[in-house]
Amino acid sequence: NQGALLAYATLLSEQLSTKVRGMLDFTHIESGVLALDRRKHDVGKLVSQVCDTQGILAQNSNVTLVKELQVKLRSANCDDEKIGQVLNYFLTAAIQNSSPGAEIKVSASNKPGDNQVKDQVQVSVRSDNSKVQEEDLNILFHKNGKPVNPKNVKLQETVLNLAIAKRIIEAHGGLFWIGPKEGKAIQYNFSLPAA
């Protein structure tokens, strides 16, 4: 139907815009300049908005997108546009590199801090049937990383996007990591200091 086609065209346009912004961001990041407009934001709302947008791509790729947001999820002082960009990168990576029929779970939860770390809000994107190989994990978020299969254009795009995502999260004073890798499952994670 026309509504679905328009929504898909809008998604493709947003993805192209995100890629262009990402390249510009990477240039700024590499030069040591990344302007952040930090304000208190509802992380659950950000996750929901991105999931709603990426739902079309998931459906077209024959993967199921599931949201699990903790009740009373903490807010974070962050640049909502940049964190939305990171979430888009995570979901695009999970969707593009998953086999048809995969389930992608997006979760957000509070993580208590300790003497050295403040309370955190953690966001994870997990695919239960990823095509990413164990050997590719070490290069996934390195800007000069090269996938084991250099013809895998989607994985090369993932490498660049995750390099940008990692630097955005670190600029917020957060943590970024990939794992655990369990069989065909892979998980992309970040955490931000809670507000």
N, C-alpha and C positions, 0 to 999 in steps of 0.2 A: 504494500500500500504506500501511498505518497508520503504519509507521515513518517513511516519507518525510513524511507529513502532520504527524506529531508534530515532526519535525526542522524543518519549515518553520514551524510555529506557534511553536516555540521561537525560531527566527531572527527572526520578526516581533516577538515579545515583546522580544528583545534589542535590536532596532533602535529600538523605541519607547522603551525604557529609555535607550538611547544618546542619542536626540533630547532627552529630558527633561534628562539629565545635561549635554548640550551647551548647552542654553539656560541652565542654572544656571551652567555654566562660563563662558559668555559674559558673564553678569552679573558674576561674580567677576573675570573678566579686565578688563572695562571699568572696574571699580572699583579695579583695580590689585592685586587679591589673587588669586593662583592658587597654592594649596598643592600642592607636588610631593613625592611620596615616592620619592626617587631611591635606586636600588640598582643594582648591577651585574646586567645582564640580557643574555641570549642573544637578539640581535636576530633571528637566523634562526628561532628557536623562536617568537617573537612573530609574525613574518610567516607562518609555517606555520599557527599556530593561527587567525589571522584568515582566511587563505585557505580553510582547511577549513570554517569557519563560513559564509563568503560563497559557497562553492561551490554551495550550494543555490539562492541567489538568481541566480547566474550561469546555472545550468542552466535555471531557470525563465524566464530572460530570453533564452534561446537564444544565449548567448555562451560562449566557451571561456576558462577560466582556466588560465594556465600559470605555474608558479613556477620561478625561476632564482636559486638561492642560491649565492653563491661558497663554495667549500670554505675552511675555516678563517676564517669570517667573524668579525670582531672583535665583542666585547660593547660595550655602552654603559651609562654610569651614567644611568639614566632612570627615570621613573615608568611602569612597564609598563602600567598601566591607561590612562594618558593617551596613550601611544604606540599602544596597541591601538586607542584611540578614533580617533586620526589615521588609522591604517591602514584602519579601517572606513569613515571618511569618504571616503578616496581610492577604495577599492573600490566603495563605493556610488555615488560620483560617476561612476566609469568605467562601471559596469554600467548605471546608469539612463540615462546619456547616450550609450550605444552602440547602434548599429543591430544587429538580429538577425544572427547569424553572425560577429560581431566576435570577435577574439582579444584578451584582456586579459592582458598579461604583467606579472607582479610580480617584480621583481628586487631583490637586495640584494648590495652589494659593498663592499669596503674601498677607501677613497680616501686615498692618502698625503697628508700635510700638507706645509707648507713653513715658512718662517721666521715667518709670521704666523698660520697656521692649523694646529691640531692634526690628527693623523690622524682621519679621519671614517669613519663607516659610512653609506653612501647607500642609500636605499630609493626605488624608482621604480615607478609603476603606469602602464602604457602601453596605451591602446586604439588598435587599428589602424583603427577605423571609428567615430569619435565624431560625434555630432550637434552638438557645441559649435562655434559659428561663430567665425571669426577675430575678429570685432568684439566677441565676448563675453569674450575673454581678459583684457582690461584690467580688467574688473570682477569676475572670477571669485572673488577672495578678499577683496574689499572689502566690509565689513559693510553699507554703504549702496548697494552695486552693484545695478543693475537690468539684467537681461538684455535684449538687443535685442528679443526676443519676450516681453513681460511675461506672456503666458498660459502660458509654459513653467514650470509649477510645479516640476518636477524640477530645472530649472536654478536656480530661485530658492532651493531647498533646498540645492543644491550651493554657491551663493554664501555662504550663512550657514555651512555646515559647513566650508568651506575658510577662511573668516575665523577660525573657532575654531581649526582645525588650525594655521594660520599662527602664531597667538599662542601655542599650546601649544609648538610647535617652537622659537620664539624664546625662550620662557621656559626652555627647556633649553639655550640657547646654540647652537642649531642653525640651519640654513638651510632655507628653504622656497621653492620656485619651480615655475612651470608652464612646460613647454616641453621640447623644441622641438615646435612645431606644424608638422607636415609633411603637407600635403594633408588627409586626414580623420583622421590620427593625432594624438593628444594625449598628453602625459605629465605626470603629477603627481609631484613629487620632494620629498624632504626628506633632510637629513643631520644626524647627531648626532656630537658628539665621541666618539671611540672610548675605551673604558676601558683 
